[in-house]
Every structure is written in structure tokens, then in C-alpha cells.
Amino acid sequence: MIKKWYFYASLIVIITFLSLGFKPFNVETKPWFLTEKTDGSEYIFPSLEKDEYPKVNLNVPYTGNHLIGFKEAVAFKESQGKYRMVNSLGYMGKYQFGTKALRAIGVKNDEAFLKDPALQEKAFVALLSKNKWILRNEIRKYEGKVINGVEITESGILAAAHLGGAGSVKNFFKHNGNRHFRDAFGTSLKSYMRDFAGYDLSFIEADNNAVITN
């Protein structure tokens, strides 16, 4: 009986000793999904080293109120500024030109156009000049007025013409903005007139014969 008591007592001592020996150290831990700061700058991701954090494209176009700002804002809206982009309807380049618009300003080779950033920039300015001449009466008559909740500006009119053509802009004003003119993707002329209002394009010449000559 005594031997059994010694055996069980010894077993308890051994188990206690082993349990203390494997007790983990006190380690300060934090949840993997955030740290103590709450300003949003210290959020981390599981299983990612510092250099492996997802890289987010924060490049945004310059939005000054002159031609460069207008060009980059339109380009970002049309293609995110990608010169080689061709959409599902065949519109091409940084500013998403259609073949008909390119022919109107003297560009005859679509493939060469798509590969030439300088040509695309010239094409955009040439089309601005042509549309400014076609819509010169609308610009003079409606600039500064509010139509269907949108303040009309020259740059807004020209942006809308780039989206849907000068004829669609004329129809917009003919119906006092009450008809919904949209492109194949559902983007409205009204939204372009609103979003691209207020840029200074006064030095762009109105020229019905604007073409690109190489």
C-alpha cells in the first residue's frame, strides 16, 4: 500500500515538473489584421512581407484647367491613358478614336495610329479644332447657361462631341437637354458636359479643315 502511494506521488511530481518545463514564454501578440494605430496607415496583410504588399496604382492625371489637364482627364476617362488600347467596338488609342473620326482628320492607317503616341496627341487636338468649328454657334449661344441642371461650357461641349460626335451635341441642344443621348456603353453626353466643364480651351482654333499631315 505504501509502495503504491509512493508510486502515485512520484508520478504526480514528475507530471508537474514536465508541465512547468514546457510552459510557453509570455509573448506579446497582436491581431494579424491591424495594429494599434487607427489612422488607416498601419493595416497589414497576413503572410506578406513588407516588400510583398500589393502595389496600388495611384497615378492620376494632371487636372489643371488648361489643355494638358483637359487632355489627360479625357484620356483617363476613355482608356486610363493607354495608347495601345482597343475596346470591344473597335475604338482605338489613348482617346478612343473611331475610324470615321480618324479619316475626318486625315489619318488613314489605323495600325500606324495605334503605335504612334505623338500622332494620337496631334489627332486629339485636330479633332478639337474641327469640332470647335462645327459647334461654334452652340458654344456662342449656350456657354454660361444651365441646361437640364448642367452648366454649359466650351470644354464640356467639346468633350461631349468627342464622346458622341458633334451631331449628337447639336441634337442635345435642339431638345434642350431633355433627350438622353448615350454611347454604346451607356455614357451620356450630359455627364461629359458636366465632368469636363471649366477647362480653358480658348486658344484652340476653330478649323473645319483641321487635318494631320506627316
N, CA, C and O of each residue as an XYZ file, in Angstrom:
856
protein
N       0.830     -1.193      0.000
C       0.000      0.000      0.000
C       0.872      1.254      0.000
O       0.615      2.208     -0.734
N       1.918      1.231      0.846
C       2.846      2.378      0.919
C       3.565      2.545     -0.412
O       3.773      3.661     -0.888
N       3.955      1.369     -1.027
C       4.660      1.432     -2.299
C       3.772      2.083     -3.373
O       4.248      2.880     -4.181
N       2.467      1.730     -3.370
C       1.555      2.334     -4.334
C       1.429      3.839     -4.111
O       1.357      4.616     -5.064
N       1.404      4.238     -2.839
C       1.295      5.674     -2.527
C       2.518      6.422     -3.039
O       2.406      7.492     -3.638
N       3.724      5.821     -2.783
C       4.961      6.433     -3.296
C       4.945      6.519     -4.818
O       5.397      7.509     -5.394
N       4.428      5.489     -5.462
C       4.413      5.453     -6.927
C       3.545      6.582     -7.494
O       3.960      7.296     -8.408
N       2.325      6.734     -6.935
C       1.429      7.774     -7.421
C       1.934      9.167     -7.089
O       1.795     10.098     -7.882
N       2.535      9.300     -5.884
C       3.085     10.606     -5.504
C       4.219     10.993     -6.433
O       4.310     12.141     -6.868
N       5.091     10.028     -6.739
C       6.213     10.295     -7.649
C       5.708     10.646     -9.043
O       6.256     11.529     -9.703
N       4.667      9.954     -9.487
C       4.110     10.219    -10.814
C       3.553     11.641    -10.924
O       3.716     12.315    -11.941
N       2.883     12.082     -9.833
C       2.331     13.455     -9.813
C       3.443     14.481     -9.876
O       3.331     15.479    -10.588
N       4.522     14.244     -9.132
C       5.657     15.169     -9.125
C       6.275     15.270    -10.505
O       6.592     16.360    -10.981
N       6.443     14.109    -11.149
C       7.063     14.090    -12.485
C       6.197     14.843    -13.497
O       6.710     15.626    -14.297
N       4.881     14.603    -13.461
C       3.977     15.267    -14.399
C       3.981     16.773    -14.185
O       3.980     17.548    -15.141
N       3.984     17.182    -12.903
C       4.024     18.618    -12.590
C       5.289     19.261    -13.120
O       5.243     20.338    -13.713
N       6.425     18.601    -12.907
C       7.718     19.104    -13.364
C       7.744     19.257    -14.886
O       8.191     20.269    -15.425
N       7.247     18.213    -15.559
C       7.234     18.272    -17.017
C       6.315     19.378    -17.531
O       6.618     20.038    -18.525
N       5.197     19.571    -16.847
C       4.260     20.626    -17.275
C       4.880     22.005    -17.144
O       4.719     22.848    -18.026
N       5.596     22.240    -16.038
C       6.255     23.533    -15.839
C       7.370     23.737    -16.839
O       7.611     24.857    -17.288
N       8.042     22.673    -17.186
C       9.162     22.780    -18.123
C       8.724     23.172    -19.519
O       9.497     23.789    -20.253
N       7.502     22.829    -19.906
C       7.032     23.147    -21.254
C       6.075     24.324    -21.300
O       5.422     24.560    -22.317
N       5.990     25.061    -20.204
C       5.127     26.231    -20.192
C       5.677     27.293    -21.133
O       6.853     27.638    -21.014
N       4.875     27.840    -22.081
C       5.392     28.810    -23.053
C       5.736     30.134    -22.395
O       5.176     30.509    -21.365
N       6.694     30.845    -23.036
C       7.054     32.176    -22.571
C       5.892     33.125    -22.851
O       5.061     32.876    -23.724
N       5.855     34.207    -22.097
C       4.849     35.235    -22.347
C       5.250     36.017    -23.586
O       6.276     36.699    -23.583
N       4.456     35.928    -24.643
C       4.748     36.634    -25.884
C       3.630     37.627    -26.157
O       2.449     37.278    -26.141
N       4.025     38.880    -26.411
C       3.029     39.895    -26.716
C       2.514     39.671    -28.125
O       3.297     39.677    -29.075
N       1.253     39.478    -28.275
C       0.680     39.205    -29.591
C      -0.326     40.274    -29.956
O      -0.914     40.930    -29.096
N      -0.511     40.431    -31.276
C      -1.499     41.379    -31.796
C      -2.278     40.688    -32.899
O      -1.749     39.795    -33.560
N      -3.500     41.077    -33.107
C      -4.275     40.513    -34.211
C      -3.568     40.758    -35.533
O      -2.956     41.811    -35.711
N      -3.637     39.797    -36.483
C      -2.908     39.937    -37.733
C      -3.489     40.999    -38.650
O      -2.796     41.461    -39.556
N      -4.749     41.406    -38.444
C      -5.397     42.259    -39.416
C      -5.217     43.742    -39.167
O      -5.532     44.545    -40.046
N      -4.714     44.142    -37.990
C      -4.450     45.561    -37.782
C      -3.491     45.728    -36.618
O      -3.232     44.782    -35.874
N      -2.969     46.927    -36.465
C      -2.113     47.235    -35.332
C      -2.806     48.292    -34.496
O      -3.981     48.597    -34.701
N      -2.056     48.851    -33.546
C      -2.702     49.739    -32.585
C      -3.156     51.055    -33.199
O      -4.131     51.650    -32.740
N      -2.444     51.521    -34.252
C      -2.841     52.787    -34.851
C      -4.169     52.626    -35.578
O      -4.491     51.553    -36.087
N      -4.924     53.703    -35.617
C      -6.240     53.623    -36.245
C      -6.406     54.666    -37.345
O      -7.530     55.009    -37.711
N      -5.286     55.173    -37.876
C      -5.402     56.179    -38.924
C      -5.454     55.570    -40.317
O      -5.489     56.291    -41.314
N      -5.459     54.242    -40.387
C      -5.559     53.587    -41.679
C      -4.234     53.344    -42.350
O      -4.190     52.673    -43.381
N      -3.147     53.866    -41.806
C      -1.849     53.742    -42.464
C      -1.076     52.513    -42.037
O      -0.047     52.197    -42.633
N      -1.543     51.819    -41.028
C      -0.773     50.713    -40.477
C      -1.423     49.349    -40.679
O      -1.023     48.381    -40.033
N      -2.404     49.252    -41.551
C      -3.028     47.957    -41.791
C      -2.053     47.036    -42.504
O      -1.335     47.466    -43.407
N      -2.025     45.772    -42.103
C      -1.111     44.818    -42.698
C      -1.885     43.613    -43.204
O      -3.056     43.430    -42.871
N      -1.221     42.789    -44.014
C      -1.857     41.625    -44.601
C      -1.188     40.364    -44.087
O       0.022     40.380    -43.860
N      -1.918     39.269    -43.892
C      -1.318     38.033    -43.408
C      -0.405     37.410    -44.449
O      -0.685     37.470    -45.646
N       0.708     36.801    -43.982
C       1.614     36.040    -44.829
C       2.279     36.872    -45.905
O       2.682     36.334    -46.937
N       2.404     38.175    -45.690
C       3.076     39.018    -46.659
C       4.205     39.780    -45.990
O       4.011     40.417    -44.955
N       5.394     39.710    -46.591
C       6.496     40.514    -46.107
C       6.270     41.961    -46.520
O       5.392     42.257    -47.330
N       7.068     42.854    -45.957
C       6.904     44.276    -46.227
C       6.997     44.587    -47.712
O       6.206     45.375    -48.229
N       7.959     43.975    -48.405
C       8.162     44.254    -49.815
C       7.153     43.554    -50.709
O       7.165     43.746    -51.925
N       6.272     42.735    -50.116
C       5.313     41.995    -50.913
C       3.911     42.587    -50.842
O       2.965     41.999    -51.365
N       3.769     43.744    -50.199
C       2.451     44.358    -50.119
C       1.942     44.650    -51.517
O       2.719     45.034    -52.390
N       0.636     44.473    -51.745
C       0.085     44.780    -53.067
C       0.354     46.225    -53.434
O       0.166     47.124    -52.615
N       0.792     46.451    -54.662
C       1.106     47.802    -55.121
C      -0.118     48.363    -55.833
O      -0.608     47.773    -56.795
N      -0.606     49.500    -55.360
C      -1.792     50.125    -55.918
C      -1.358     51.279    -56.811
O      -0.534     52.104    -56.418
N      -1.919     51.330    -58.015
C      -1.592     52.412    -58.928
C      -2.300     53.688    -58.485
O      -3.521     53.804    -58.586
N      -1.512     54.643    -57.994
C      -2.086     55.894    -57.509
C      -1.854     57.037    -58.480
O      -2.098     58.196    -58.143
N      -1.375     56.718    -59.712
C      -1.143     57.760    -60.688
C      -2.477     58.327    -61.164
O      -3.347     57.591    -61.628
N      -2.622     59.624    -61.046
C      -3.839     60.272    -61.519
C      -3.440     61.353    -62.501
O      -2.366     61.938    -62.367
N      -4.282     61.633    -63.486
C      -3.915     62.625    -64.480
C      -3.872     64.030    -63.913
O      -4.611     64.355    -62.984
N      -3.011     64.859    -64.467
C      -2.958     66.264    -64.087
C      -4.271     66.920    -64.468
O      -4.740     66.778    -65.597
N      -4.851     67.624    -63.544
C      -6.188     68.172    -63.788
C      -6.208     69.690    -63.732
O      -7.168     70.287    -63.245
N      -5.145     70.314    -64.231
C      -5.166     71.763    -64.375
C      -6.245     72.166    -65.352
O      -6.805     71.313    -66.041
N      -6.546     73.444    -65.425
C      -7.694     73.858    -66.238
C      -7.306     74.337    -67.630
O      -8.044     75.103    -68.250
N      -6.146     73.890    -68.127
C      -5.740     74.216    -69.491
C      -5.755     72.950    -70.338
O      -6.249     71.913    -69.896
N      -5.218     73.028    -71.547
C      -5.324     71.923    -72.490
C      -4.731     70.632    -71.949
O      -5.330     69.569    -72.113
N      -3.566     70.698    -71.306
C      -2.940     69.468    -70.817
C      -3.824     68.772    -69.794
O      -3.939     67.546    -69.801
N      -4.445     69.542    -68.923
C      -5.345     68.955    -67.938
C      -6.570     68.352    -68.590
O      -7.014     67.269    -68.209
N      -7.121     69.054    -69.579
C      -8.286     68.551    -70.303
C      -7.948     67.252    -71.029
O      -8.690     66.273    -70.945
N      -6.833     67.253    -71.737
C      -6.424     66.060    -72.490
C      -6.262     64.847    -71.583
O      -6.775     63.768    -71.878
N      -5.557     65.029    -70.494
C      -5.278     63.889    -69.612
C      -6.535     63.415    -68.882
O      -6.684     62.224    -68.613
N      -7.427     64.334    -68.566
C      -8.676     63.941    -67.910
C      -9.549     63.123    -68.862
O     -10.117     62.104    -68.469
N      -9.654     63.573    -70.113
C     -10.427     62.825    -71.110
C      -9.783     61.468    -71.365
O     -10.473     60.450    -71.428
N      -8.455     61.455    -71.511
C      -7.747     60.198    -71.775
C      -7.934     59.195    -70.655
O      -8.113     58.003    -70.906
N      -7.893     59.673    -69.419
C      -8.068     58.777    -68.279
C      -9.474     58.186    -68.266
O      -9.669     57.016    -67.935
N     -10.441     59.010    -68.628
C     -11.823     58.537    -68.683
C     -12.008     57.531    -69.813
O     -12.709     56.532    -69.648
N     -11.388     57.789    -70.952
C     -11.585     56.957    -72.130
C     -10.834     55.629    -72.055
O     -11.387     54.578    -72.377
N      -9.568     55.681    -71.626
C      -8.729     54.478    -71.731
C      -7.761     54.299    -70.572
O      -6.919     53.402    -70.606
N      -7.868     55.140    -69.543
C      -6.880     55.202    -68.464
C      -5.511     55.572    -69.018
O      -4.484     55.206    -68.448
N      -5.501     56.303    -70.135
C      -4.265     56.815    -70.711
C      -3.443     55.801    -71.482
O      -2.239     55.995    -71.652
N      -4.056     54.727    -71.954
C      -3.322     53.651    -72.645
C      -3.361     53.849    -74.160
O      -4.423     53.789    -74.778
N      -2.192     54.085    -74.743
C      -2.103     54.357    -76.173
C      -2.484     53.149    -77.032
O      -3.005     53.323    -78.134
N      -2.238     51.949    -76.556
C      -2.471     50.741    -77.364
C      -3.848     50.111    -77.137
O      -4.120     49.030    -77.660
N      -4.697     50.752    -76.385
C      -5.977     50.145    -76.046
C      -6.947     50.173    -77.233
O      -7.091     51.194    -77.904
N      -7.609     49.040    -77.479
C      -8.693     48.942    -78.459
C      -9.876     48.316    -77.738
O      -9.759     47.216    -77.198
N     -11.026     49.008    -77.724
C     -12.162     48.461    -76.979
C     -12.966     47.491    -77.835
O     -12.620     47.234    -78.988
N     -14.027     46.963    -77.270
C     -14.804     45.922    -77.937
C     -15.522     46.423    -79.184
O     -15.946     45.619    -80.014
N     -15.667     47.742    -79.329
C     -16.320     48.308    -80.507
C     -15.315     48.792    -81.543
O     -15.699     49.341    -82.575
N     -14.030     48.589    -81.270
C     -13.003     48.967    -82.229
C     -12.465     50.371    -82.074
O     -11.684     50.818    -82.915
N     -12.857     51.092    -81.017
C     -12.308     52.428    -80.785
C     -10.884     52.303    -80.251
O     -10.582     51.436    -79.431
N     -10.028     53.181    -80.731
C      -8.589     52.957    -80.574
C      -7.860     54.057    -79.810
O      -8.222     55.232    -79.859
N      -6.824     53.628    -79.106
C      -5.837     54.540    -78.565
C      -6.210     55.223    -77.267
O      -7.221     54.917    -76.635
N      -5.365     56.150    -76.899
C      -5.488     56.859    -75.631
C      -6.815     57.606    -75.522
O      -7.404     57.694    -74.445
N      -7.279     58.145    -76.661
C      -8.504     58.943    -76.651
C      -9.679     58.213    -77.309
O     -10.738     58.806    -77.516
N      -9.496     56.942    -77.634
C     -10.553     56.090    -78.173
C     -11.217     56.695    -79.425
O     -12.397     57.045    -79.422
N     -10.420     56.801    -80.478
C     -10.920     57.289    -81.754
C     -11.597     56.176    -82.536
O     -11.167     55.023    -82.511
N     -12.672     56.548    -83.234
C     -13.261     55.652    -84.208
C     -12.640     55.896    -85.570
O     -12.038     56.943    -85.809
N     -12.788     54.930    -86.458
C     -12.198     55.052    -87.795
C     -12.732     56.272    -88.543
O     -11.974     56.970    -89.216
N     -14.031     56.528    -88.425
C     -14.642     57.658    -89.121
C     -14.026     58.981    -88.683
O     -13.746     59.844    -89.516
N     -13.815     59.143    -87.384
C     -13.218     60.379    -86.861
C     -11.782     60.524    -87.342
O     -11.338     61.627    -87.661
N     -11.054     59.411    -87.395
C      -9.665     59.465    -87.868
C      -9.595     59.889    -89.327
O      -8.745     60.697    -89.701
N     -10.480     59.351    -90.147
C     -10.465     59.728    -91.563
C     -10.790     61.206    -91.735
O     -10.273     61.859    -92.641
N     -11.647     61.729    -90.866
C     -12.053     63.133    -90.968
C     -10.893     64.084    -90.716
O     -10.910     65.222    -91.184
N      -9.881     63.624    -89.975
C      -8.733     64.488    -89.702
C      -7.479     64.014    -90.446
O      -6.365     64.422    -90.118
N      -7.667     63.151    -91.448
C      -6.567     62.789    -92.335
C      -5.744     61.580    -91.949
O      -4.719     61.320    -92.579
N      -6.154     60.826    -90.929
C      -5.411     59.619    -90.534
C      -6.004     58.432    -91.283
O      -7.187     58.126    -91.135
N      -5.184     57.767    -92.084
C      -5.684     56.701    -92.954
C      -5.211     55.310    -92.549
O      -5.743     54.310    -93.031
N      -4.221     55.237    -91.671
C      -3.660     53.942    -91.276
C      -3.919     53.714    -89.792
O      -3.235     54.281    -88.940
N      -4.909     52.883    -89.487
C      -5.286     52.657    -88.087
C      -4.166     51.998    -87.296
O      -3.927     52.360    -86.144
N      -3.477     51.040    -87.899
C      -2.421     50.318    -87.198
C      -1.262     51.241    -86.846
O      -0.722     51.180    -85.741
N      -0.887     52.090    -87.784
C       0.188     53.051    -87.519
C      -0.232     54.046    -86.446
O       0.572     54.429    -85.597
N      -1.500     54.463    -86.486
C      -2.028     55.385    -85.485
C      -1.915     54.794    -84.090
O      -1.524     55.480    -83.145
N      -2.259     53.522    -83.966
C      -2.264     52.865    -82.662
C      -0.856     52.752    -82.079
O      -0.694     52.701    -80.860
N       0.144     52.713    -82.924
C       1.524     52.527    -82.473
C       2.267     53.845    -82.271
O       3.427     53.844    -81.860
N       1.614     54.961    -82.554
C       2.307     56.256    -82.560
C       1.673     57.228    -81.561
O       0.699     57.901    -81.895
N       2.218     57.312    -80.328
C       1.657     58.228    -79.323
C       1.627     59.682    -79.773
O       0.661     60.391    -79.492
N       2.672     60.141    -80.468
C       2.706     61.536    -80.918
C       1.577     61.818    -81.900
O       0.969     62.889    -81.867
N       1.301     60.864    -82.766
C       0.211     61.016    -83.735
C      -1.142     61.076    -83.028
O      -2.030     61.824    -83.438
N      -1.292     60.298    -81.981
C      -2.545     60.314    -81.227
C      -2.777     61.664    -80.554
O      -3.905     62.153    -80.494
N      -1.700     62.258    -80.051
C      -1.835     63.575    -79.417
C      -2.213     64.634    -80.448
O      -3.046     65.499    -80.174
N      -1.605     64.569    -81.630
C      -1.945     65.519    -82.700
C      -3.396     65.327    -83.149
O      -4.105     66.292    -83.431
N      -3.819     64.067    -83.210
C      -5.179     63.771    -83.644
C      -6.208     64.356    -82.686
O      -7.247     64.857    -83.116
N      -5.923     64.294    -81.408
C      -6.867     64.825    -80.421
C      -7.042     66.323    -80.595
O      -8.165     66.827    -80.558
N      -5.936     67.041    -80.787
C      -6.010     68.493    -80.951
C      -6.708     68.844    -82.268
O      -7.501     69.784    -82.317
N      -6.416     68.096    -83.328
C      -7.056     68.354    -84.624
C      -8.565     68.164    -84.535
O      -9.326     68.964    -85.080
N      -9.000     67.105    -83.849
C     -10.435     66.872    -83.709
C     -11.094     67.949    -82.848
O     -12.234     68.338    -83.099
N     -10.377     68.427    -81.836
C     -10.895     69.553    -81.054
C     -11.146     70.765    -81.941
O     -12.191     71.407    -81.845
N     -10.187     71.072    -82.802
C     -10.318     72.227    -83.699
C     -11.501     72.064    -84.643
O     -12.263     73.007    -84.860
N     -11.653     70.874    -85.202
C     -12.755     70.622    -86.135
C     -14.107     70.714    -85.416
O     -15.032     71.357    -85.912
N     -14.217     70.079    -84.265
C     -15.487     70.128    -83.522
C     -15.798     71.536    -83.022
O     -16.962     71.929    -82.936
N     -14.761     72.285    -82.698
C     -14.993     73.660    -82.246
C     -15.581     74.505    -83.369
O     -16.408     75.381    -83.117
N     -15.164     74.251    -84.597
C     -15.744     74.983    -85.727
C     -17.178     74.524    -85.978
O     -18.064     75.355    -86.176
N     -17.419     73.214    -85.974
C     -18.758     72.673    -86.232
C     -19.754     73.157    -85.178
O     -20.921     73.398    -85.487
N     -19.295     73.298    -83.944
C     -20.175     73.659    -82.827
C     -19.995     75.112    -82.381
O     -20.357     75.473    -81.261
N     -19.442     75.928    -83.251
C     -19.143     77.316    -82.877
C     -20.410     78.080    -82.494
O     -20.388     78.900    -81.576
N     -21.505     77.815    -83.190
C     -22.760     78.526    -82.879
C     -23.328     78.081    -81.533
O     -23.826     78.901    -80.763
N     -23.249     76.771    -81.250
C     -23.734     76.248    -79.967
C     -22.901     76.781    -78.811
O     -23.434     77.103    -77.749
N     -21.589     76.871    -79.021
C     -20.714     77.404    -77.971
C     -21.074     78.851    -77.674
O     -21.183     79.256    -76.516
N     -21.255     79.618    -78.734
C     -21.582     81.039    -78.560
C     -22.956     81.218    -77.911
O     -23.136     82.106    -77.078
N     -23.913     80.388    -78.285
C     -25.289     80.558    -77.819
C     -25.519     80.043    -76.403
O     -26.258     80.651    -75.627
N     -24.880     78.913    -76.067
C     -25.237     78.248    -74.809
C     -24.181     78.347    -73.694
O     -24.479     78.033    -72.542
N     -22.985     78.767    -74.013
C     -21.944     78.819    -72.982
C     -22.365     79.736    -71.832
O     -22.794     80.867    -72.059
N     -22.243     79.247    -70.611
C     -22.621     80.010    -69.433
C     -24.046     79.770    -68.976
O     -24.414     80.173    -67.873
N     -24.856     79.124    -69.800
C     -26.230     78.822    -69.422
C     -26.299     77.481    -68.710
O     -25.375     76.671    -68.785
N     -27.408     77.262    -68.021
C     -27.654     75.987    -67.348
C     -28.786     75.281    -68.081
O     -29.892     75.811    -68.188
N     -28.506     74.093    -68.581
C     -29.495     73.320    -69.322
C     -29.670     71.965    -68.651
O     -28.717     71.200    -68.502
N     -30.874     71.691    -68.259
C     -31.198     70.429    -67.599
C     -30.247     70.138    -66.431
O     -29.798     69.008    -66.238
N     -29.956     71.186    -65.663
C     -29.134     71.035    -64.464
C     -27.635     71.064    -64.688
O     -26.870     70.891    -63.740
N     -27.195     71.282    -65.929
C     -25.761     71.282    -66.231
C     -25.340     72.659    -66.738
O     -25.948     73.203    -67.660
N     -24.288     73.220    -66.125
C     -23.753     74.477    -66.629
C     -22.946     74.193    -67.884
O     -22.054     73.345    -67.880
N     -23.257     74.895    -68.941
C     -22.644     74.637    -70.233
C     -21.373     75.464    -70.389
O     -21.372     76.680    -70.195
N     -20.295     74.774    -70.743
C     -19.018     75.438    -71.012
C     -18.471     74.922    -72.336
O     -18.889     73.878    -72.838
N     -17.536     75.672    -72.884
C     -16.917     75.258    -74.151
C     -16.248     73.895    -74.029
O     -16.416     73.038    -74.897
N     -15.495     73.695    -72.964
C     -14.778     72.423    -72.812
C     -15.742     71.257    -72.615
O     -15.484     70.149    -73.085
N     -16.855     71.506    -71.920
C     -17.853     70.459    -71.755
C     -18.478     70.067    -73.078
O     -18.696     68.886    -73.346
N     -18.770     71.069    -73.912
C     -19.330     70.801    -75.238
C     -18.356     69.987    -76.083
O     -18.756     69.024    -76.737
N     -17.088     70.366    -76.073
C     -16.094     69.665    -76.892
C     -15.821     68.253    -76.380
O     -15.550     67.346    -77.168
N     -15.890     68.068    -75.081
C     -15.736     66.716    -74.525
C     -16.905     65.839    -74.949
O     -16.717     64.677    -75.308
N     -18.106     66.392    -74.907
C     -19.289     65.647    -75.324
C     -19.221     65.299    -76.805
O     -19.656     64.223    -77.215
N     -18.675     66.209    -77.607
C     -18.506     65.941    -79.039
C     -17.506     64.822    -79.262
O     -17.668     64.020    -80.181
N     -16.486     64.758    -78.441
C     -15.521     63.671    -78.556
C     -16.178     62.341    -78.229
O     -15.864     61.319    -78.841
N     -17.082     62.355    -77.272
C     -17.766     61.121    -76.881
C     -18.749     60.659    -77.949
O     -18.712     59.503    -78.368
N     -19.631     61.560    -78.392
C     -20.742     61.131    -79.240
C     -20.811     61.763    -80.609
O     -21.725     61.472    -81.380
N     -19.847     62.634    -80.927
C     -19.884     63.316    -82.206
C     -20.580     64.665    -82.108
O     -21.439     64.878    -81.253
N     -20.193     65.571    -82.999
C     -20.751     66.924    -82.972
C     -22.251     66.918    -83.254
O     -22.987     67.738    -82.705
N     -22.709     65.999    -84.108
C     -24.132     65.930    -84.422
C     -24.980     65.613    -83.208
O     -26.068     66.167    -83.047
N     -24.492     64.722    -82.346
C     -25.228     64.378    -81.128
C     -25.312     65.565    -80.181
O     -26.317     65.741    -79.492
N     -24.262     66.381    -80.143
C     -24.276     67.569    -79.288
C     -25.300     68.579    -79.806
O     -26.023     69.191    -79.020
N     -25.362     68.752    -81.128
C     -26.362     69.644    -81.713
C     -27.778     69.188    -81.341
O     -28.637     70.002    -81.000
N     -28.001     67.878    -81.413
C     -29.321     67.349    -81.051
C     -29.635     67.528    -79.573
O     -30.785     67.738    -79.188
N     -28.594     67.442    -78.753
C     -28.776     67.665    -77.317
C     -29.341     69.057    -77.067
O     -30.291     69.224    -76.303
N     -28.750     70.051    -77.718
C     -29.224     71.421    -77.529
C     -30.567     71.649    -78.221
O     -31.393     72.419    -77.733
N     -30.785     70.987    -79.346
C     -32.059     71.122    -80.070
C     -33.220     70.685    -79.200
O     -34.311     71.250    -79.283
N     -32.992     69.677    -78.361
C     -34.048     69.168    -77.487
C     -33.902     69.687    -76.048
O     -34.498     69.144    -75.118
N     -33.102     70.744    -75.884
C     -32.941     71.402    -74.586
C     -32.466     70.444    -73.496
O     -32.797     70.605    -72.322
N     -31.688     69.452    -73.904
C     -31.111     68.509    -72.950
C     -32.082     67.509    -72.374
O     -31.740     66.781    -71.442
N     -33.304     67.456    -72.918
C     -34.327     66.584    -72.345
C     -34.306     65.163    -72.898
O     -34.933     64.269    -72.329
N     -33.602     64.948    -73.987
C     -33.460     63.597    -74.504
C     -32.130     63.022    -74.043
O     -31.135     63.737    -73.922
N     -32.127     61.711    -73.788
C     -30.938     61.069    -73.238
C     -30.058     60.527    -74.359
O     -30.359     59.498    -74.963
N     -28.968     61.239    -74.624
C     -28.021     60.811    -75.637
C     -26.876     60.075    -74.947
O     -26.164     60.645    -74.120
N     -26.710     58.791    -75.301
C     -25.684     57.967    -74.672
C     -24.906     57.193    -75.724
O     -25.400     56.934    -76.822
N     -23.665     56.825    -75.363
C     -22.899     55.984    -76.277
C     -23.269     54.519    -76.057
O     -24.171     54.215    -75.276
N     -22.573     53.611    -76.748
C     -22.912     52.187    -76.690
C     -22.707     51.593    -75.301
O     -23.276     50.546    -74.990
N     -21.900     52.248    -74.456
C     -21.637     51.749    -73.109
C     -22.502     52.447    -72.061
O     -22.351     52.206    -70.864
N     -23.407     53.309    -72.516
C     -24.323     53.959    -71.593
C     -23.838     55.278    -71.023
O     -24.499     55.855    -70.160
N     -22.687     55.772    -71.491
C     -22.170     57.052    -71.002
C     -22.903     58.187    -71.696
O     -23.016     58.188    -72.922
N     -23.399     59.144    -70.943
C     -24.234     60.205    -71.514
C     -23.423     61.445    -71.878
O     -22.390     61.742    -71.277
N     -23.932     62.160    -72.889
C     -23.334     63.446    -73.239
C     -23.413     64.407    -72.065
O     -22.491     65.181    -71.811
N     -24.524     64.343    -71.360
C     -24.729     65.228    -70.213
C     -23.629     65.050    -69.169
O     -23.146     66.027    -68.598
N     -23.237     63.804    -68.922
C     -22.194     63.559    -67.922
C     -20.854     64.121    -68.372
O     -20.086     64.617    -67.547
N     -20.557     64.051    -69.679
C     -19.312     64.617    -70.187
C     -19.335     66.139    -70.113
O     -18.321     66.759    -69.792
N     -20.466     66.734    -70.404
C     -20.573     68.196    -70.306
C     -20.355     68.657    -68.873
O     -19.754     69.704    -68.630
N     -20.846     67.870    -67.932
C     -20.679     68.209    -66.516
C     -19.255     67.939    -66.036
O     -18.639     68.791    -65.396
N     -18.734     66.750    -66.347
C     -17.444     66.324    -65.794
C     -16.257     67.070    -66.384
O     -15.220     67.194    -65.734
N     -16.399     67.571    -67.618
C     -15.270     68.235    -68.273
C     -15.520     69.723    -68.471
O     -14.963     70.341    -69.379
N     -16.351     70.286    -67.623
C     -16.628     71.724    -67.683
C     -15.478     72.519    -67.080
O     -14.757     72.038    -66.206
N     -15.323     73.737    -67.564
C     -14.439     74.692    -66.898
C     -12.985     74.681    -67.315
O     -12.177     75.383    -66.707
N     -12.619     73.912    -68.327
C     -11.241     73.959    -68.828
C     -11.111     75.107    -69.828
O     -12.052     75.417    -70.559
N      -9.940     75.729    -69.848
C      -9.701     76.853    -70.748
C      -9.134     76.332    -72.071
O      -7.956     75.989    -72.166
N      -9.986     76.281    -73.074
C      -9.571     75.836    -74.413
C      -9.692     76.981    -75.417
O      -9.857     76.754    -76.616
N      -9.611     78.194    -74.920
C      -9.842     79.376    -75.758
C      -8.805     79.522    -76.863
O      -9.095     80.117    -77.902
N      -7.606     78.993    -76.660
C      -6.574     79.176    -77.679
C      -6.606     78.097    -78.767
O      -5.818     78.148    -79.712
N      -7.516     77.120    -78.637
C      -7.697     76.132    -79.700
C      -8.476     76.798    -80.834
O      -9.585     77.289    -80.626
N      -7.894     76.813    -82.027
C      -8.551     77.460    -83.159
C      -9.677     76.606    -83.709
O      -9.547     75.389    -83.838
N     -10.785     77.258    -84.032
C     -11.878     76.566    -84.707
C     -11.514     76.440    -86.181
O     -11.365     77.445    -86.875
N     -11.373     75.209    -86.657
C     -10.891     74.989    -88.022
C     -11.561     73.749    -88.613
O     -11.265     72.619    -88.224
N     -12.455     73.980    -89.545
C     -13.163     72.868    -90.174
C     -12.247     72.025    -91.057
O     -12.585     70.892    -91.401
N     -11.104     72.566    -91.419
C     -10.170     71.856    -92.287
C      -8.976     71.297    -91.525
O      -7.947     70.977    -92.120
N      -9.114     71.181    -90.221
C      -8.006     70.659    -89.417
C      -7.718     69.212    -89.787
O      -8.580     68.343    -89.654
N      -6.514     68.965    -90.248
C      -6.072     67.611    -90.587
C      -4.629     67.437    -90.140
O      -3.922     68.410    -89.881
N      -4.210     66.193    -90.055
C      -2.840     65.881    -89.676
C      -2.067     65.558    -90.947
O      -2.471     64.700    -91.731
N      -0.961     66.249    -91.140
C      -0.098     65.967    -92.284
C       1.255     65.542    -91.761
O       1.873     66.256    -90.972
N       1.715     64.390    -92.193
C       3.031     63.870    -91.747
C       4.076     64.147    -92.821
O       5.244     63.795    -92.652
